[in-house]
Each structure stands twice: as structure tokens, then as C-alpha cells.
Amino acid sequence: MSESDVEAALDGLQDSGGAASGYEDDDDAIIVLVSAVEHYSYCPRQCALIHLEQTYEENVFTVRGRLAHERVDTGDDAANRGVPTLRSMPIWSTRLGLRGKADVVEFHEGVPYPVEYKSGRRHGIHADVQLCAQALCLEEMLGRPVPRGAIYYHATRSRHEVSFDERLRRRTVELIGAVRAMLAAHELPPAANDARCRNCSLVDACLPQVVAEPARLRGLQSVLFRAWDEEESEADPRRRTHDA
């Protein structure tokens, strides 16, 4: 499959209705973003804050990631060392109700090879499931097997190749279902309140140290939502000063 063949296939898919059309025909269907799969794998509450509550805050780590993706997106689609390459490629899966964007898709002898760019270092398989979700989309869109892909880590300037074996594919599909169930329930998962929270840009919106401690949360709620009592305020100088 040449680059021109790929572009022709994409044009045909877009003309026929495009991304996850089987889901879009159903008003009650929930489309899952490819990026949400990684978010949920890392922290279900973070995923809910972003994709359910539409909450997003920047910190040094998210800025680095955004700038890294901008550098990739602004590149051209010229062949890289003879390898046909598409950047910022829209992807979708009707079967799984997925849509998103692939940073880079290379075509090695016609075989799609997605490459995801990350600003930091490797931490677990969270990026692997996002990449696998991209592969599942590409397989459905292009009708070609996608056995492998890679994650490029800017911090180490190195690629980590990922093999899309059955175990990873199964885990990815499970996570897609979990994200969809979370979005359907419209409920925030419990806070982790662990080492993951330290560098999370959403720590102030999540308040993990508060919501993860039921007794402390109940105490704060009792103060925040206590009805104001004029007689009690007059009798208690501390409340009178505070109310003033």
C-alpha cells in the first residue's frame, strides 16, 4: 500500500461518512476518544475530570507534551528516509466506537506503523494501550493488519517499539468499554491519592487528599453546607467576626 493508496482510501472513507458512523447514527451512543484510553489506564478519575467534567489545567508537564505534539503536527507528510509518512492523521473505529488522531503513521512496505510522541519518559503500559487503540482503528480503516508501532520519548530521544499481541489488544478493548461505562454513568471514580497525584495538572480540581479521606470530607461538607443561623451567629463572637 503506497502513500497515494492510503490517501485515496482515506478520501473514500470520509466521503462515505467517516468516523465511527455506526455509532453516530445512534443518538444514545457514546464515542470514546483514543486519548481517553490512556487517561483511564493511568487514572480513571483523571479521565473523568477531562472527558466527563471537561476540566483541564496546564502544568510544566502538560505544556511540554503540548509543545512536543505541536512540533510533530507542523511537520510535512514528506517521506522520512524513504518511508511514506502521514502526520496528524484522523482515525476511527465503527466497531469499537472510537475516534481520535494519530501523531504519525509510517508505512513500511505498505504496512501501517503508528508512532505516538510523548514528552517524558516511559511509565508503565498506559501509552501502549493508546497506541494499540490507534492500531485497531487503522486496521479497520485500511483493511490491513497492524502488528507493531512505536512510542517516541522526547526525554530520552528514543523509540520504544510496541507489539500489539492478543493480551494488549484484549486489555485495550476492556479499557474502551470501561471508559464508555464511566461516561454513561456520569460519575467521578474515587481519587487515587498516591504517587501519581504529585505531578498531575488536575490535582487542585481533583483534591485527592480531601476526597480520599471520608472523615475529612464529611467534616468539610458539614461546614460548607451548614445553614446560616442568625441567633447562633449572634451568640458566637467567632462566627460574628467571620460572617462580617
ROROPA-946402 format. One line per 2 residues: number of its first residue (from 0); their letters; for each residue x negated, y negated, z negated of N, C-alpha, C. Coordinates in Angstrom, 2 decimals, padded with zeros to 5 digits. Layout:
BEGIN
NUM) a) X,Y,Z,X,Y,Z,X,Y,Z; ... $
END
This chain:
BEGIN
0) ms) -000.85,001.19,000.00,000.00,000.00,000.00,-000.89,-001.24,000.00; -000.80,-002.03,001.07,-001.60,-003.24,001.19,-000.93,-004.40,000.47 $
2) es) -001.65,-005.52,000.37,-001.09,-006.71,-000.28,000.14,-007.20,000.47; 000.07,-007.18,001.81,001.23,-007.62,002.59,002.42,-006.69,002.39 $
4) dv) 002.14,-005.39,002.24,003.22,-004.44,001.97,003.89,-004.74,000.63; 003.07,-005.08,-000.36,003.60,-005.40,-001.69,004.48,-006.64,-001.61 $
6) ea) 003.99,-007.69,-000.95,004.76,-008.93,-000.85,006.06,-008.70,-000.10; 006.03,-007.86,000.94,007.25,-007.56,001.67,008.23,-006.80,000.79 $
8) al) 007.72,-005.88,-000.02,008.58,-005.12,-000.94,009.22,-006.03,-001.97; 008.42,-006.98,-002.50,008.96,-007.92,-003.48,010.04,-008.81,-002.87 $
10) dg) 009.80,-009.27,-001.63,010.81,-010.10,-000.96,012.11,-009.33,-000.79; 011.99,-008.05,-000.45,013.18,-007.23,-000.28,013.92,-007.02,-001.58 $
12) lq) 013.18,-006.82,-002.67,013.81,-006.64,-003.98,014.52,-007.91,-004.42; 013.90,-009.06,-004.20,014.52,-010.32,-004.60,015.77,-010.61,-003.78 $
14) ds) 015.71,-010.29,-002.49,016.88,-010.52,-001.64,018.04,-009.62,-002.02; 017.73,-008.45,-002.58,018.79,-007.51,-002.93,019.38,-007.73,-004.31 $
16) gg) 018.88,-008.71,-005.03,019.48,-009.02,-006.34,018.48,-009.15,-007.44; 017.30,-008.50,-007.28,016.21,-008.75,-008.21,016.37,-008.14,-009.58 $
18) aa) 015.85,-008.90,-010.54,015.54,-008.37,-011.86,016.71,-007.78,-012.60; 016.56,-006.52,-012.92,017.50,-005.83,-013.81,018.94,-006.09,-013.42 $
20) sg) 019.25,-006.05,-012.10,020.59,-006.41,-011.63,021.65,-005.48,-012.19; 021.28,-004.24,-012.45,022.26,-003.33,-013.00,022.74,-003.76,-014.37 $
22) ye) 021.87,-004.45,-015.12,022.25,-004.97,-016.43,022.98,-006.30,-016.30; 022.55,-007.12,-015.34,023.16,-008.44,-015.22,024.61,-008.36,-014.78 $
24) dd) 025.01,-007.26,-014.17,026.41,-007.10,-013.78,027.30,-006.90,-014.99; 026.72,-006.58,-016.12,027.45,-006.34,-017.35,027.24,-007.52,-018.30 $
26) dd) 028.31,-008.26,-018.59,028.18,-009.44,-019.44,027.71,-009.11,-020.84; 027.95,-007.88,-021.29,027.57,-007.49,-022.65,026.18,-006.88,-022.73 $
28) ai) 025.53,-006.72,-021.58,024.21,-006.09,-021.57,023.16,-007.03,-022.15; 022.16,-006.45,-022.76,021.08,-007.22,-023.37,019.79,-006.91,-022.62 $
30) iv) 019.23,-007.92,-021.96,017.97,-007.76,-021.26,016.83,-007.98,-022.25; 015.86,-007.09,-022.25,014.71,-007.19,-023.14,013.53,-007.75,-022.36 $
32) lv) 012.88,-008.77,-022.91,011.68,-009.32,-022.30,010.49,-008.41,-022.58; 009.64,-008.27,-021.58,008.46,-007.41,-021.74,007.61,-007.87,-022.93 $
34) sa) 007.48,-009.18,-023.10,006.67,-009.69,-024.22,007.24,-009.30,-025.57; 008.57,-009.12,-025.64,009.20,-008.75,-026.91,008.76,-007.38,-027.39 $
36) ve) 008.36,-006.51,-026.47,007.94,-005.16,-026.85,006.68,-005.22,-027.71; 005.73,-006.07,-027.30,004.52,-006.22,-028.11,004.85,-006.90,-029.44 $
38) hy) 005.69,-007.94,-029.39,006.05,-008.64,-030.63,006.68,-007.69,-031.64; 007.58,-006.84,-031.18,008.26,-005.91,-032.09,007.27,-004.87,-032.63 $
40) sy) 006.39,-004.40,-031.78,005.40,-003.41,-032.22,004.52,-003.98,-033.32; 004.15,-005.25,-033.18,003.29,-005.89,-034.17,004.07,-006.21,-035.45 $
42) cp) 005.26,-006.81,-035.30,006.07,-007.17,-036.46,007.51,-007.40,-036.01; 008.44,-006.53,-036.39,009.84,-006.70,-035.97,010.43,-008.05,-036.38 $
44) rq) 010.04,-008.58,-037.54,010.58,-009.87,-037.97,010.06,-011.00,-037.07; 008.79,-010.95,-036.71,008.25,-011.94,-035.79,009.00,-011.90,-034.46 $
46) ca) 009.28,-010.70,-033.99,010.03,-010.53,-032.74,011.40,-011.18,-032.85; 012.08,-010.95,-033.96,013.42,-011.51,-034.15,013.38,-013.03,-034.23 $
48) li) 012.40,-013.58,-034.92,012.30,-015.04,-035.03,012.11,-015.68,-033.65; 011.33,-015.04,-032.80,011.06,-015.59,-031.47,012.23,-015.37,-030.52 $
50) hl) 012.72,-014.13,-030.46,013.67,-013.76,-029.41,015.13,-013.82,-029.86; 015.36,-013.87,-031.15,016.72,-013.97,-031.67,017.00,-015.38,-032.20 $
52) eq) 016.10,-015.89,-033.02,016.27,-017.22,-033.61,015.70,-018.34,-032.74; 014.98,-017.96,-031.66,014.36,-018.95,-030.77,013.42,-019.88,-031.54 $
54) ty) 012.67,-019.29,-032.47,011.73,-020.04,-033.30,010.32,-019.81,-032.77; 009.60,-020.89,-032.54,008.22,-020.73,-032.08,007.39,-021.90,-032.58 $
56) ee) 006.27,-021.60,-033.20,005.34,-022.61,-033.69,003.94,-022.28,-033.18; 003.16,-023.31,-032.95,001.80,-023.12,-032.46,000.80,-023.11,-033.61 $
58) nv) -000.24,-022.32,-033.47,-001.43,-022.45,-034.31,-002.63,-022.22,-033.41; -003.81,-022.19,-033.98,-005.01,-022.09,-033.15,-005.01,-020.83,-032.30 $
60) ft) -004.43,-019.75,-032.81,-004.45,-018.50,-032.08,-003.48,-018.52,-030.90; -002.28,-019.11,-031.11,-001.32,-019.18,-030.01,-001.80,-020.17,-028.94 $
62) vr) -002.46,-021.25,-029.35,-003.00,-022.20,-028.37,-004.06,-021.54,-027.51; -004.95,-020.78,-028.14,-005.97,-020.07,-027.38,-005.32,-019.11,-026.38 $
64) gr) -004.29,-018.39,-026.82,-003.61,-017.46,-025.93,-002.94,-018.18,-024.78; -002.29,-019.31,-025.06,-001.59,-020.06,-024.01,-002.58,-020.58,-022.98 $
66) la) -003.72,-021.12,-023.44,-004.72,-021.64,-022.51,-005.33,-020.53,-021.66; -005.52,-019.36,-022.28,-006.07,-018.23,-021.53,-005.12,-017.81,-020.42 $
68) he) -003.80,-017.77,-020.73,-002.83,-017.40,-019.72,-002.71,-018.46,-018.63; -002.84,-019.73,-019.00,-002.78,-020.79,-018.01,-003.92,-020.68,-017.01 $
70) rv) -005.11,-020.32,-017.50,-006.25,-020.15,-016.59,-005.99,-019.01,-015.62; -005.38,-017.94,-016.10,-005.08,-016.82,-015.22,-004.00,-017.20,-014.21 $
72) dt) -002.95,-017.87,-014.69,-001.81,-018.20,-013.82,-002.19,-019.18,-012.71; -003.16,-020.06,-012.97,-003.51,-021.07,-011.97,-004.50,-020.55,-010.94 $
74) gd) -004.96,-019.33,-011.09,-005.83,-018.74,-010.07,-005.04,-018.40,-008.82; -005.75,-018.20,-007.71,-005.03,-017.85,-006.48,-004.94,-016.34,-006.35 $
76) da) -004.22,-015.92,-005.31,-003.99,-014.49,-005.10,-004.99,-013.88,-004.12; -006.10,-014.55,-003.91,-007.10,-014.01,-003.01,-007.66,-012.71,-003.58 $
78) an) -008.09,-011.85,-002.69,-008.65,-010.57,-003.12,-009.87,-010.81,-004.00; -009.94,-010.10,-005.11,-011.05,-010.22,-006.05,-012.01,-009.07,-005.81 $
80) rg) -013.19,-009.39,-005.29,-014.18,-008.36,-004.95,-013.56,-007.30,-004.06; -012.76,-007.77,-003.10,-012.16,-006.85,-002.14,-010.91,-006.16,-002.62 $
82) vp) -010.48,-006.43,-003.88,-009.28,-005.79,-004.44,-008.10,-006.75,-004.31; -007.05,-006.40,-003.55,-005.87,-007.26,-003.46,-005.30,-007.53,-004.85 $
84) tl) -004.99,-008.79,-005.12,-004.58,-009.20,-006.47,-003.40,-010.15,-006.40; -002.40,-009.92,-007.23,-001.28,-010.84,-007.39,-001.26,-011.35,-008.83 $
86) rs) -001.04,-012.64,-009.00,-001.01,-013.25,-010.33,000.39,-013.74,-010.67; 000.67,-013.74,-011.95,001.96,-014.24,-012.45,003.11,-013.58,-011.70 $
88) mp) 003.05,-012.28,-011.60,003.99,-011.52,-010.79,005.27,-011.21,-011.57; 006.43,-011.63,-011.08,007.70,-011.27,-011.76,007.92,-009.76,-011.69 $
90) iw) 008.32,-009.19,-012.81,008.55,-007.74,-012.86,009.87,-007.46,-013.57; 010.45,-006.30,-013.28,011.71,-005.93,-013.91,011.96,-004.43,-013.78 $
92) st) 012.86,-003.95,-014.59,013.33,-002.56,-014.50,014.83,-002.56,-014.72; 015.56,-002.12,-013.71,017.01,-001.99,-013.84,017.36,-000.86,-014.81 $
94) rl) 016.59,000.22,-014.72,016.88,001.40,-015.56,016.74,001.08,-017.04; 015.72,000.30,-017.40,015.43,000.01,-018.80,015.96,-001.35,-019.25 $
96) gl) 016.47,-002.15,-018.33,016.94,-003.48,-018.71,015.82,-004.38,-019.17; 014.72,-004.36,-018.43,013.52,-005.12,-018.77,013.27,-006.20,-017.72 $
98) rg) 012.70,-007.30,-018.14,012.18,-008.27,-017.18,011.05,-009.04,-017.84; 010.20,-009.60,-017.01,009.08,-010.37,-017.53,008.13,-010.77,-016.43 $
100) ka) 006.88,-010.89,-016.78,005.86,-011.34,-015.85,004.56,-010.62,-016.17; 003.88,-010.17,-015.12,002.57,-009.55,-015.28,001.50,-010.61,-015.00 $
102) dv) 000.53,-010.72,-015.89,-000.54,-011.71,-015.68,-001.21,-011.49,-014.34; -001.68,-010.27,-014.13,-002.38,-009.90,-012.90,-002.01,-008.47,-012.53 $
104) ve) -001.78,-008.24,-011.26,-001.61,-006.87,-010.77,-002.61,-006.67,-009.63; -003.56,-005.80,-009.84,-004.52,-005.44,-008.80,-004.00,-004.20,-008.08 $
106) fh) -004.46,-004.03,-006.84,-004.04,-002.87,-006.06,-005.28,-002.13,-005.59; -005.59,-001.05,-006.30,-006.76,-000.24,-005.99,-006.36,000.87,-005.04 $
108) eg) -006.74,000.71,-003.78,-006.36,001.66,-002.73,-004.85,001.85,-002.72; -004.14,000.73,-002.91,-002.68,000.76,-002.86,-002.00,001.11,-004.16 $
110) vp) -002.76,001.46,-005.19,-002.17,001.84,-006.48,-002.11,000.62,-007.39; -000.91,000.25,-007.87,-000.80,-000.91,-008.77,-001.58,-000.69,-010.07 $
112) yp) -002.26,-001.75,-010.52,-003.10,-001.69,-011.72,-002.89,-003.00,-012.49; -001.95,-003.00,-013.46,-001.68,-004.24,-014.19,-002.82,-004.59,-015.14 $
114) ve) -003.08,-005.89,-015.28,-004.11,-006.38,-016.20,-003.48,-007.47,-017.05; -003.47,-007.27,-018.36,-002.94,-008.24,-019.31,-004.11,-008.97,-019.97 $
116) yk) -003.99,-010.29,-020.11,-005.06,-011.10,-020.70,-004.70,-011.50,-022.13; -005.63,-011.27,-023.05,-005.45,-011.64,-024.45,-006.64,-012.50,-024.89 $
118) sg) -006.35,-013.48,-025.75,-007.41,-014.41,-026.16,-008.32,-013.83,-027.24; -007.80,-012.93,-028.06,-008.56,-012.45,-029.21,-009.26,-011.13,-028.97 $
120) rr) -009.27,-010.33,-030.03,-009.89,-009.01,-029.98,-008.81,-007.94,-030.07; -009.22,-006.72,-029.88,-008.27,-005.61,-029.89,-007.83,-005.29,-031.32 $
122) hg) -006.51,-005.18,-031.50,-005.93,-004.81,-032.80,-004.79,-003.82,-032.55; -005.08,-002.53,-032.69,-004.04,-001.52,-032.54,-003.55,-001.37,-031.11 $
124) ih) -002.37,-000.75,-030.97,-001.84,-000.44,-029.64,-000.74,-001.42,-029.21; -000.58,-002.53,-029.92,000.54,-003.42,-029.64,000.50,-003.96,-028.21 $
126) ad) -000.69,-004.35,-027.75,-000.81,-004.83,-026.37,-000.65,-003.68,-025.38; -001.01,-002.47,-025.80,-000.88,-001.31,-024.91,000.56,-001.05,-024.52 $
128) vq) 001.49,-001.20,-025.48,002.89,-000.93,-025.16,003.45,-002.02,-024.25; 002.98,-003.26,-024.40,003.40,-004.31,-023.48,002.91,-003.99,-022.06 $
130) lc) 001.66,-003.55,-021.95,001.11,-003.19,-020.65,001.85,-002.00,-020.05; 002.20,-001.03,-020.89,002.93,000.14,-020.42,004.32,-000.26,-019.92 $
132) aq) 004.96,-001.21,-020.60,006.26,-001.71,-020.13,006.12,-002.34,-018.75; 005.02,-003.04,-018.52,004.77,-003.59,-017.19,004.63,-002.48,-016.16 $
134) al) 003.93,-001.42,-016.54,003.74,-000.30,-015.62,005.07,000.36,-015.26; 005.94,000.52,-016.25,007.26,001.13,-015.99,008.06,000.27,-015.01 $
136) cl) 007.95,-001.04,-015.15,008.63,-001.94,-014.21,008.05,-001.78,-012.80; 006.73,-001.79,-012.70,006.09,-001.70,-011.40,006.41,-000.38,-010.70 $
138) ee) 006.45,000.69,-011.47,006.78,001.99,-010.87,008.17,001.96,-010.25; 009.12,001.39,-010.96,010.49,001.33,-010.44,010.59,000.37,-009.26 $
140) ml) 009.92,-000.76,-009.33,010.00,-001.77,-008.27,009.35,-001.30,-006.98; 008.18,-000.70,-007.09,007.37,-000.40,-005.91,007.43,001.06,-005.49 $
142) gr) 008.02,001.90,-006.34,008.13,003.32,-005.98,006.79,004.03,-005.93; 005.86,003.55,-006.73,004.53,004.16,-006.78,004.15,004.46,-008.22 $
144) pv) 003.45,005.56,-008.49,003.00,005.83,-009.86,001.95,004.81,-010.29; 002.01,004.45,-011.56,001.03,003.52,-012.14,000.40,004.24,-013.33 $
146) pr) -000.70,004.93,-013.10,-001.28,005.76,-014.17,-002.10,005.00,-015.20; -002.65,003.85,-014.81,-003.56,003.13,-015.71,-003.43,001.62,-015.51 $
148) ga) -003.91,000.89,-016.50,-004.01,-000.55,-016.43,-005.12,-000.99,-017.37; -005.23,-002.28,-017.60,-006.30,-002.76,-018.47,-005.87,-004.01,-019.21 $
150) iy) -006.48,-004.23,-020.37,-006.30,-005.45,-021.15,-007.66,-006.14,-021.22; -007.68,-007.41,-020.80,-008.91,-008.18,-020.86,-008.88,-009.04,-022.11 $
152) yh) -009.90,-008.88,-022.96,-010.00,-009.64,-024.21,-011.04,-010.75,-024.03; -010.56,-012.01,-024.11,-011.46,-013.14,-023.91,-012.53,-013.21,-025.00 $
154) at) -012.18,-012.83,-026.22,-013.14,-012.95,-027.33,-014.38,-012.10,-027.10; -014.21,-010.96,-026.48,-015.34,-010.06,-026.22,-015.71,-010.01,-024.75 $
156) rs) -014.94,-010.71,-023.91,-015.17,-010.74,-022.47,-015.31,-009.32,-021.90; -014.35,-008.50,-022.27,-014.41,-007.11,-021.82,-013.01,-006.58,-021.54 $
158) rh) -012.96,-005.57,-020.69,-011.71,-004.90,-020.38,-011.59,-003.60,-021.17; -010.39,-003.35,-021.64,-010.09,-002.08,-022.28,-009.06,-001.36,-021.39 $
160) ev) -009.48,-000.26,-020.81,-008.56,000.46,-019.92,-007.57,001.28,-020.73; -006.32,001.26,-020.30,-005.24,001.97,-020.97,-004.66,003.00,-020.02 $
162) sf) -004.60,004.24,-020.47,-003.97,005.32,-019.70,-002.52,005.47,-020.15; -001.61,005.42,-019.20,-000.18,005.49,-019.53,000.26,006.96,-019.61 $
164) de) -000.14,007.61,-020.70,000.22,009.01,-020.87,001.65,009.12,-021.40; 002.12,010.33,-021.54,003.52,010.55,-021.94,003.79,010.01,-023.34 $
166) rl) 002.83,010.13,-024.22,003.03,009.65,-025.58,003.24,008.13,-025.60; 002.41,007.39,-024.86,002.53,005.94,-024.83,003.82,005.53,-024.12 $
168) rr) 004.18,006.23,-023.05,005.42,005.91,-022.35,006.64,006.14,-023.26; 006.61,007.23,-023.98,007.72,007.53,-024.90,007.83,006.47,-025.99 $
170) rt) 006.69,006.08,-026.55,006.69,005.05,-027.59,007.20,003.71,-027.04; 006.81,003.38,-025.83,007.25,002.13,-025.21,008.76,002.11,-025.02 $
172) ve) 009.31,003.20,-024.53,010.76,003.28,-024.32,011.49,003.19,-025.66; 010.94,003.81,-026.69,011.54,003.72,-028.03,011.57,002.28,-028.52 $
174) li) 010.48,001.55,-028.30,010.41,000.16,-028.75,011.38,-000.72,-027.97; 011.54,-000.46,-026.70,012.52,-001.22,-025.90,013.91,-001.04,-026.49 $
176) ga) 014.25,000.20,-026.85,015.54,000.46,-027.47,015.68,-000.21,-028.83; 014.58,-000.24,-029.59,014.62,-000.88,-030.91,014.82,-002.39,-030.79 $
178) vr) 014.16,-003.00,-029.82,014.33,-004.44,-029.61,015.78,-004.74,-029.22; 016.33,-003.94,-028.33,017.71,-004.17,-027.89,018.69,-004.00,-029.06 $
180) am) 018.47,-003.01,-029.90,019.34,-002.80,-031.06,019.24,-003.97,-032.03; 018.03,-004.50,-032.21,017.84,-005.65,-033.10,018.57,-006.88,-032.56 $
182) la) 018.45,-007.11,-031.26,019.13,-008.27,-030.66,020.64,-008.12,-030.74; 021.13,-006.89,-030.59,022.57,-006.65,-030.67,023.10,-006.86,-032.08 $
184) ah) 022.29,-006.51,-033.08,022.72,-006.62,-034.48,022.69,-008.06,-034.98; 021.91,-008.93,-034.33,021.78,-010.34,-034.75,021.37,-010.45,-036.22 $
186) el) 020.41,-009.62,-036.61,019.93,-009.65,-037.99,018.41,-009.69,-038.01; 017.85,-010.48,-038.93,016.41,-010.54,-039.10,015.92,-009.33,-039.89 $
188) pp) 014.94,-008.60,-039.41,014.36,-007.50,-040.19,013.66,-008.04,-041.43; 013.38,-007.17,-042.40,012.67,-007.61,-043.61,011.28,-008.15,-043.28 $
190) aa) 010.78,-009.02,-044.14,009.43,-009.58,-043.96,008.38,-008.56,-044.38; 007.28,-008.55,-043.66,006.21,-007.59,-043.96,005.44,-008.01,-045.22 $
192) nd) 005.09,-009.30,-045.30,004.32,-009.83,-046.43,003.03,-009.03,-046.65; 002.22,-008.94,-045.59,000.95,-008.23,-045.69,-000.11,-008.99,-044.90 $
194) ar) -001.19,-008.31,-044.56,-002.32,-008.98,-043.91,-001.96,-009.60,-042.57; -000.92,-009.10,-041.92,-000.52,-009.65,-040.62,-000.05,-011.10,-040.73 $
196) cr) 000.46,-011.47,-041.90,001.07,-012.79,-042.06,000.05,-013.93,-042.07; -001.17,-013.64,-042.45,-002.16,-014.69,-042.67,-002.39,-015.55,-041.43 $
198) nc) -002.47,-014.92,-040.26,-002.76,-015.66,-039.03,-001.53,-015.87,-038.15; -000.37,-015.56,-038.67,000.85,-015.69,-037.87,001.30,-017.15,-037.82 $
200) sl) 001.61,-017.65,-036.64,002.03,-019.05,-036.49,003.41,-019.29,-037.07; 004.17,-018.22,-037.33,005.54,-018.36,-037.82,005.66,-018.16,-039.33 $
202) vd) 004.55,-018.20,-040.04,004.58,-017.91,-041.47,005.47,-018.89,-042.23; 005.51,-020.16,-041.82,006.34,-021.13,-042.52,007.82,-020.94,-042.24 $
204) ac) 008.16,-020.41,-041.07,009.55,-020.12,-040.75,009.99,-018.80,-041.35; 009.06,-017.88,-041.47,009.37,-016.54,-041.99,009.46,-016.52,-043.51 $
206) lp) 008.56,-017.27,-044.18,008.46,-017.29,-045.64,008.34,-015.87,-046.23; 007.33,-015.13,-045.79,007.23,-013.73,-046.23,007.06,-013.56,-047.73 $
208) qv) 006.35,-014.51,-048.39,006.12,-014.37,-049.83,007.39,-014.60,-050.63; 008.36,-015.25,-050.01,009.63,-015.51,-050.69,010.63,-014.39,-050.43 $
210) va) 010.89,-014.13,-049.14,011.96,-013.19,-048.79,011.58,-011.74,-049.10; 010.28,-011.46,-049.23,009.86,-010.10,-049.54,009.96,-009.79,-051.03 $
212) ep) 010.26,-010.82,-051.86,010.40,-010.62,-053.30,011.84,-010.94,-053.70; 012.71,-009.94,-053.79,014.14,-010.18,-054.03,014.44,-011.04,-055.25 $
214) ar) 013.73,-010.82,-056.35,014.00,-011.58,-057.57,013.70,-013.06,-057.36; 012.58,-013.35,-056.73,012.21,-014.73,-056.46,013.20,-015.38,-055.50 $
216) lr) 013.63,-014.62,-054.49,014.58,-015.14,-053.52,015.92,-015.46,-054.18; 016.38,-014.57,-055.06,017.66,-014.83,-055.74,017.57,-016.08,-056.61 $
218) gl) 016.41,-016.27,-057.27,016.24,-017.46,-058.10,016.30,-018.74,-057.29; 015.64,-018.74,-056.15,015.67,-019.92,-055.29,017.06,-020.17,-054.72 $
220) qs) 017.74,-019.09,-054.34,019.09,-019.25,-053.80,020.04,-019.81,-054.85; 019.87,-019.39,-056.10,020.77,-019.88,-057.15,020.61,-021.38,-057.37 $
222) vl) 019.38,-021.88,-057.15,019.14,-023.32,-057.30,019.61,-024.08,-056.06; 019.30,-023.55,-054.89,019.63,-024.24,-053.65,021.13,-024.35,-053.43 $
224) fr) 021.87,-023.33,-053.82,023.29,-023.29,-053.51,024.19,-023.46,-054.74; 023.64,-023.97,-055.84,024.44,-024.21,-057.03,025.25,-025.49,-056.86 $
226) aw) 026.53,-025.41,-057.15,027.40,-026.60,-057.02,026.96,-027.67,-058.01; 027.01,-028.93,-057.58,026.62,-030.04,-058.44,027.71,-030.30,-059.46 $
228) de) 027.33,-030.38,-060.72,028.28,-030.59,-061.81,027.96,-031.94,-062.46; 028.88,-032.91,-062.33,028.62,-034.25,-062.83,028.43,-034.26,-064.34 $
230) ee) 029.26,-033.51,-065.09,029.15,-033.51,-066.54,027.82,-032.90,-066.97; 027.41,-031.83,-066.30,026.14,-031.18,-066.64,024.98,-032.13,-066.34 $
232) se) 025.09,-032.89,-065.25,024.05,-033.82,-064.89,023.91,-034.93,-065.93; 025.05,-035.42,-066.43,025.01,-036.47,-067.44,024.43,-035.98,-068.75 $
234) ad) 024.68,-034.69,-069.06,024.21,-034.13,-070.33,022.73,-033.77,-070.28; 022.19,-033.57,-069.10,020.81,-033.13,-068.96,019.99,-034.25,-068.32 $
236) pr) 019.16,-034.96,-069.08,018.38,-036.07,-068.54,017.49,-035.64,-067.37; 016.98,-034.41,-067.43,016.10,-033.95,-066.35,016.84,-033.91,-065.03 $
238) rr) 018.09,-033.42,-065.06,018.88,-033.36,-063.83,019.29,-034.76,-063.39; 019.56,-035.66,-064.36,019.98,-037.00,-064.02,018.85,-037.72,-063.29 $
240) th) 017.62,-037.54,-063.79,016.47,-038.16,-063.14,016.24,-037.58,-061.76; 016.38,-036.25,-061.66,016.15,-035.58,-060.39,017.21,-036.00,-059.37 $
242) da) 018.49,-036.05,-059.83,019.56,-036.41,-058.91,019.41,-037.83,-058.42; 018.87,-038.69,-059.29,018.70,-040.09,-058.90,017.66,-040.22,-057.80 $
END
